[in-house]
Every structure is written in C-alpha cells, then in structure tokens.
Amino acid sequence: MKEKNTHLLAEKFISHHLIIIALFILGLLVYYRSLECVFLFDDIALILDNPLIKKFSYIKDIFKTHLYYGSGTYSNFYRPIQSLSYMFDYHIWGLKPFGYHLTNTVLHIINSICVYFLCYKISKKQDAGIIAGLLYCVHTVLSGTVYYIASRADILSSTFFLLATLFYLLYKDSDINNKNAIFFYLFSLTSFILALLSKEISIIVPLVLMLCLFYQDKYRVKNKRPCLIWIFFIIAILYALLRATLLNFTEGKLIETTTAPIPLYNRLLTTAKVIMIYLRLLFVPIGLHMEWNIDPARSFLQDEVFLSVFGLFVIGFFGYFLFRSSKEKFFAFSWFFITLLPYSNIFPLAYFMGEGWLYLPSAGFFILVALYFSEIRRKSRLWSNVFTLSIISIVMSVYHRMILNVLN
C-alpha cells in the first residue's frame, strides 16, 4: 500500500516550454499596469536628460564614464550594460515610457524562469521549481523594482547573476565526454562579466559558485570536471582594481553617504534590524515603501536591536540544521545571506535599506519555501491537494489583482 501511495504521488513531468509560457503570461498579467506608468525620479536623469543613450556613436563613452555622466549628475556607479539597455529601448521606443517598462517586465519574467530552472537543477523536483518561479514572478515585495525603470541595474544584474550560476552548474554536471561543457563554462564566465558591468554587487558571483561546489558534493561522480573558479576570482580582482583606479570617478572626492559617520559596530547592529524587516516583508509584504528611513542602532540593549540579533542567532542555528540535513535547502538559505552581504553596510552605503536590494536575495528565500512545499506535498494526498489549491489561489489572486487594476 505504501508503494502504491508513493506511485500515486509521483511527480508528473510538465514540459519546460509550457512552464516558460505560463510564467510569461502570468508575469504580463501581474505587471501589465506598469506599462502605463511614466518616468519618475532618476528615470529623468538616466533617460530623458541623457544624450549618451540617444546615439550609437556614444557607446564607447558609455564604457568610459559613470552611469549619470550624460545628465551631468555626479556619481561613482559604473554600469554600462544598464545604459546600453536604455540605448536599445530609446532606438525602439523613443521616449515612450511604455517600452522601458516592458523591458523591465520581460527581464523580470526571464529572472522568474531562471529561478524555476535553478530550483529544479539543485533539487531535481519540478513542483519545487514551479512554486519558486511563481513566487518570484508575482511576489509583491519585488514589484517596486519592476515598476521603477531606474532599478534596471538590479534586474539586469540578477539576470546575468542567475545565468552565470545556471551555466556553471550545467558545466559541472556535464559528463566528462560532453563537448558542450566548455561552452557552458564560457557562457557562465561571460554572464559574470556582464553582471559586473550591470551592477557592482555581482562581484560576489564567485562566492555563490563556491556554494555550488558544496552543493554538488552530494552527487559524487567519477571524472568530475575541474572547478576553475579561480578564473572568476581573478576577474573579480581585476574588476576591483579597475574600479579603484581607471574606473574610479570620485576624482579624489568623498561621496557622501548617510551611513559613513556611523561606527561599523552600530552599522552592523542596524543591519540586523534591516534583515528582520526584509524577512517580515517576504512573509507579509505589507507597508512597502520607495524609501526606508531606518533609525541607526544606538546600543545592543535596545529592544528591537536585541531581538533582531537574537533572531539572527536562531536563524543561524536553523542554517546549521540545514547544513547537516539538506544541502539543497542550505544552498537556498546561503544564497539569501551571501547575496545580501554587499548590502550589509560593512562598507558604508547611501542608506541602510532598500526593497530593490532584496530582488536577488529573495530567490534563495523562495527556493527554500518551495522545497518545503514540495516535501510536505509528497507526504500525503491531502497535502498534495493543498499544494494544488495553493497554486490555484496564486493564479486567482493575480486574476483578482488584474480585475481591480481594470476597475481602478
């Protein structure tokens, strides 16, 4: 009887093509209202007042200058791929916001598909991949990033970050006689470089690839391919050196940040508070803001600081449990914290918190949730039905949201 139940609950494989089409349709239904939005805030400087995106002859200047150079605004952001994406948008759509928002939406859907494949790749469970892709596609906490054209750097860098990870996993999983393996590796390397040119935080890709190696120890196979991660580290070091010298646009001036005057100890205590807010938003996405004003921590003994640090210790023990029990879940858990690391204010940033900073880390959270969903679903037919109802509820909530948008 037990074998029969196991057979009944066996996963029926769904074509990847159907899932890709479903995610595209779902993403367009969720974000179609964004196509009616206008240019806001930094969109003005990056697009309307930026002559560099309006002629292809300026491509070389885009690679030699900082992100806001065209509008005359001072910055030290080097993100030429972001500017190139605006250039292509401009030559297709002119200055119509519709096209720029459409690009953001399509890129977000592509990222949702990548999350589906990443979860499926590490877990070999398609139902987990589907729920992770769905959550990433429709979760409200990511909507601000998708709606805001100037957040293109977060979306683009995540696209290449995810592709670098996926292609590296394909490379490592390839049979020793597979001639395509070298192309997987080169695609991963190229995606890493494009990620670096999209947003600076992509410098942590090699750390995530090391996490991939830890995960793959579970599948010990003969004739394992060399890891070759050292090449990624060399590129990261060269990039850091270039950003500190030739591509340093500060001209000897210090860029003002709100967190720089605050001691490192207090910044880290504040980051503990911020992480707990992030987790709350992932579980209950209520009270979202374009800009968050976080009061710096003054003392470890402040109630909210103490509780936040204690919460992180509990989460740390949970991570150790996952390390001992499930490498797939530990991979997802570690992804969340590794990709949050650049935003921890170890090095002072402009502010303590931004919802856009959760865009890439949330993939790890959704994969972890999806793995638990998949595990529970396999335990009984009841939970299998609950899982199915959850999927239907997500689709219906999207439909309800679409109807409300029409009525409003």
C-alpha positions in Angstrom: 0.0 0.0 0.0 2.8 2.4 0.8 4.4 1.7 -2.6 1.1 2.4 -4.2 0.7 5.7 -2.5 4.3 6.7 -3.4 3.4 5.9 -7.1 0.2 7.9 -6.9 2.1 10.9 -5.6 4.9 10.6 -8.1 5.5 13.8 -9.9 4.1 14.1 -13.4 6.7 15.9 -15.5 5.5 19.1 -17.3 7.2 20.4 -20.4 9.6 23.2 -19.6 8.2 25.0 -22.6 4.7 25.1 -21.0 6.1 26.4 -17.7 8.0 29.1 -19.5 4.9 30.2 -21.4 2.8 30.1 -18.2 5.3 32.3 -16.4 5.4 34.8 -19.3 1.6 35.0 -19.3 1.4 35.3 -15.5 4.1 38.0 -15.4 2.4 40.1 -18.1 -0.9 39.8 -16.3 0.7 40.9 -13.0 2.7 43.8 -14.4 0.7 45.0 -17.4 -0.4 48.0 -15.5 3.2 49.1 -15.1 3.2 49.7 -18.9 1.0 52.8 -18.3 3.5 54.4 -15.8 5.6 57.5 -16.6 9.2 58.4 -16.0 9.9 59.1 -12.3 12.8 60.4 -10.2 16.1 59.0 -11.5 14.5 58.0 -14.8 14.7 61.7 -15.8 18.5 61.8 -15.4 19.1 58.3 -16.8 16.8 58.6 -19.9 15.2 62.0 -20.6 18.3 64.1 -19.8 20.9 61.6 -21.0 22.3 62.3 -24.5 24.6 59.3 -24.4 21.7 56.8 -24.9 20.4 58.6 -28.0 23.2 57.9 -30.5 25.0 54.6 -31.1 28.2 56.6 -31.6 28.3 57.2 -27.8 28.7 53.5 -27.0 32.4 54.0 -26.3 31.6 56.9 -24.0 29.2 54.7 -22.1 32.0 52.3 -21.3 34.4 55.1 -20.3 32.2 57.1 -17.9 29.9 56.7 -14.9 26.2 56.0 -15.1 25.0 59.6 -14.6 27.7 61.3 -16.7 25.3 62.1 -19.6 23.0 64.2 -17.4 25.8 65.9 -15.6 25.0 64.3 -12.3 27.8 63.2 -10.0 28.1 59.5 -9.2 30.6 56.6 -9.0 28.3 54.0 -10.5 29.9 52.1 -13.4 27.0 50.3 -15.1 27.5 50.4 -18.9 25.1 47.5 -19.6 22.3 49.4 -17.9 22.9 52.4 -20.1 23.2 50.2 -23.2 19.8 48.7 -22.4 18.3 52.2 -22.3 20.0 52.9 -25.6 18.3 50.0 -27.3 15.0 51.0 -25.6 15.4 54.5 -27.0 16.1 53.4 -30.5 13.0 51.2 -30.5 10.5 53.3 -28.4 11.9 56.8 -28.4 10.9 58.5 -25.2 7.8 56.5 -24.6 7.8 55.0 -21.1 5.8 52.0 -22.3 8.8 50.4 -23.9 11.1 50.9 -21.0 8.6 49.4 -18.6 8.0 46.5 -21.0 11.8 45.7 -20.9 11.8 45.7 -17.1 8.8 43.4 -17.1 10.2 41.0 -19.6 13.6 40.8 -17.8 11.7 40.1 -14.5 9.8 37.2 -16.2 13.1 35.9 -17.5 14.5 36.0 -14.0 11.5 34.1 -12.7 12.2 31.4 -15.3 15.8 31.3 -14.2 14.7 30.8 -10.6 12.5 28.0 -11.8 15.4 26.3 -13.5 17.8 27.0 -10.6 15.5 25.4 -8.1 14.8 22.4 -10.4 18.5 22.0 -11.1 19.5 21.8 -7.4 16.6 19.8 -6.2 15.5 17.6 -9.2 11.9 18.4 -8.1 9.8 20.2 -10.7 7.0 21.1 -8.4 9.5 23.0 -6.2 10.8 24.8 -9.2 7.3 25.8 -10.3 6.4 27.2 -7.0 9.7 29.1 -6.7 9.3 30.6 -10.1 5.7 31.5 -9.4 6.5 33.2 -6.1 9.4 35.1 -7.7 7.2 36.2 -10.5 4.2 37.5 -8.5 5.5 38.4 -5.0 4.6 42.0 -4.1 7.9 42.9 -2.5 9.6 42.8 -5.9 7.0 45.0 -7.6 8.7 48.3 -6.8 11.9 47.2 -8.5 10.0 46.1 -11.6 7.9 49.2 -11.8 10.9 51.6 -11.4 12.9 51.9 -14.7 15.9 53.2 -12.8 16.1 49.9 -11.0 17.1 48.2 -14.2 20.5 47.6 -12.7 19.0 45.3 -10.1 17.0 43.3 -12.6 19.8 43.1 -15.3 22.5 42.1 -12.9 20.2 39.5 -11.4 19.6 38.1 -14.9 23.3 37.6 -15.6 24.0 36.5 -12.0 21.4 33.7 -12.3 22.6 32.7 -15.8 26.2 32.6 -14.5 25.1 30.2 -11.8 23.0 28.1 -14.0 25.6 27.7 -16.7 28.2 26.9 -14.1 26.0 24.1 -12.7 25.5 22.8 -16.2 29.2 22.8 -16.7 29.9 20.9 -13.5 27.1 18.4 -14.1 28.2 17.6 -17.7 29.6 14.2 -18.5 33.4 14.2 -18.9 32.9 13.4 -22.6 30.3 16.2 -23.2 31.9 18.6 -25.7 29.3 21.3 -24.8 30.7 21.6 -21.3 33.4 24.2 -22.3 30.6 26.3 -23.8 28.6 26.2 -20.6 31.7 27.3 -18.7 32.4 30.2 -21.2 28.7 31.2 -21.0 29.0 31.3 -17.2 32.1 33.4 -17.4 30.6 35.8 -19.9 27.4 36.2 -17.8 29.6 37.0 -14.8 31.4 39.8 -16.7 28.0 41.2 -18.0 26.7 41.0 -14.4 29.7 43.1 -13.2 29.0 45.6 -15.9 25.4 45.8 -14.8 25.9 46.3 -11.0 28.8 46.2 -8.7 27.4 43.7 -6.2 27.9 41.0 -8.8 31.5 40.7 -7.7 30.2 38.1 -5.2 29.3 35.6 -8.0 32.5 33.5 -7.2 31.2 33.0 -3.6 27.9 31.7 -4.9 29.8 29.3 -7.3 31.8 28.0 -4.3 28.4 27.3 -2.7 27.5 25.4 -5.9 30.6 23.2 -5.3 29.5 22.5 -1.8 26.0 21.5 -3.0 27.5 19.3 -5.8 29.5 17.2 -3.3 26.2 15.5 -2.6 26.4 14.0 -6.1 29.8 12.4 -6.1 30.6 11.2 -9.6 33.6 9.9 -11.3 35.6 12.1 -13.7 34.4 15.3 -12.1 35.3 18.4 -14.1 37.8 20.9 -12.7 36.0 23.7 -10.8 38.0 26.5 -12.5 36.5 29.1 -10.0 39.9 30.7 -9.7 39.3 32.4 -13.1 36.2 34.0 -11.7 38.2 35.3 -8.7 40.9 36.7 -11.0 38.3 38.6 -13.0 36.7 39.9 -9.8 40.1 41.1 -8.5 40.9 42.8 -11.9 37.5 44.4 -11.8 38.0 45.7 -8.3 41.4 47.1 -9.3 40.0 48.9 -12.3 37.2 50.4 -10.2 39.7 51.6 -7.8 41.9 53.2 -10.5 40.9 53.9 -14.1 37.1 53.5 -13.4 37.1 55.5 -10.2 35.0 58.6 -10.9 35.2 60.2 -7.5 38.1 62.4 -8.6 39.6 62.3 -5.1 36.3 63.5 -3.6 34.5 61.5 -0.9 31.0 60.5 -1.9 28.6 61.5 0.9 26.6 58.7 2.4 24.2 58.7 5.3 25.8 55.7 7.0 29.5 56.7 6.8 29.7 58.7 10.0 28.2 55.8 11.9 30.7 53.4 13.5 30.9 49.9 12.0 29.6 48.2 15.1 26.4 50.3 15.1 26.0 49.8 11.3 26.1 46.0 11.8 23.5 46.2 14.6 21.3 48.3 12.3 21.8 45.7 9.5 20.5 43.1 11.9 17.3 45.1 12.3 17.1 45.5 8.5 17.4 41.8 7.8 14.5 41.1 10.1 12.4 43.7 8.3 13.3 42.0 5.0 12.2 38.7 6.3 8.9 40.2 7.5 8.3 41.7 4.1 8.9 38.3 2.4 6.4 36.6 4.7 3.9 39.5 4.9 4.5 42.2 2.2 2.6 45.0 3.9 3.8 48.5 4.3 6.1 48.7 1.3 8.0 52.0 0.7 10.0 53.5 -2.1 12.4 54.8 0.5 13.0 53.4 4.0 14.1 55.6 6.8 15.9 53.3 9.3 17.0 54.8 12.6 20.6 53.7 13.3 21.1 51.3 16.3 22.5 53.1 19.3 23.0 50.2 21.6 22.8 46.4 21.6 20.4 46.7 24.5 17.7 48.5 22.6 14.7 46.2 22.4 14.4 45.9 18.7 18.2 45.6 18.2 18.5 42.8 20.9 15.5 40.9 19.5 16.9 41.3 15.9 20.3 39.9 16.9 18.7 37.1 18.9 16.5 36.3 15.9 19.6 36.1 13.7 21.2 33.7 16.2 18.1 31.5 15.9 18.3 31.7 12.1 22.0 30.8 12.3 21.1 27.6 14.2 18.4 26.9 11.6 21.1 27.3 8.9 23.3 24.8 10.8 20.4 22.3 10.9 20.0 22.7 7.1 23.8 22.2 6.6 23.5 18.9 8.4 20.3 17.7 6.9 19.7 19.1 3.4 22.3 20.5 1.0 19.6 21.8 -1.3 17.9 23.8 1.5 21.2 25.0 2.8 22.1 26.2 -0.8 18.9 28.3 -0.8 19.4 29.5 2.7 23.0 30.6 2.0 22.1 32.2 -1.3 19.8 34.6 0.6 22.6 35.7 3.0 25.5 35.7 0.6 23.7 37.9 -1.9 22.6 40.3 1.0 26.3 40.6 2.1 27.1 43.6 -0.2 24.2 45.5 1.4 25.3 44.8 5.0 27.0 48.2 5.3 30.3 46.8 6.2 31.4 49.3 3.7 29.2 52.4 4.2 26.3 52.8 1.7 24.0 55.6 0.8 21.3 54.2 3.2 20.5 51.2 5.3 17.7 49.6 3.4 16.1 49.4 0.0 13.5 47.0 -1.3 15.4 46.7 -4.5 18.3 45.2 -2.6 16.0 42.2 -1.8 15.5 41.5 -5.5 18.3 38.9 -5.9 18.5 37.5 -2.3 14.7 36.8 -2.4 15.4 34.0 -4.9 17.0 32.0 -2.2 14.1 32.6 0.2 11.5 31.5 -2.4 13.5 28.4 -3.3 13.7 27.4 0.3 10.0 27.9 0.8 9.3 25.9 -2.4 11.5 23.0 -1.3 9.4 22.7 1.9 6.2 22.9 -0.1 7.4 20.1 -2.2 8.5 18.0 0.8 5.1 18.4 2.5 3.2 17.7 -0.7 4.9 14.3 -1.1 3.8 13.2 2.4 0.1 12.6 1.6 -2.6 13.0 -0.9 -4.2 15.7 1.4 -1.1 17.8 1.2 -0.8 17.2 -2.5 -4.3 18.7 -2.8 -3.4 21.6 -0.6 -0.4 22.3 -2.8 -2.7 22.3 -5.9 -5.1 24.7 -4.2 -2.2 27.0 -3.3 -1.2 27.2 -7.0 -4.8 27.9 -7.9 -5.0 30.6 -5.2 -1.9 32.3 -6.5 -3.4 32.3 -10.1 -6.7 33.6 -8.8 -5.1 36.3 -6.7 -3.3 37.5 -9.8 -6.6 37.5 -11.8 -8.3 39.4 -9.0 -5.5 41.9 -8.9 -5.8 42.3 -12.7 -9.6 43.0 -12.4 -9.0 45.6 -9.7 -6.5 47.3 -11.9 -9.1 47.5 -14.7 -11.8 48.8 -12.4 -9.4 51.5 -11.0 
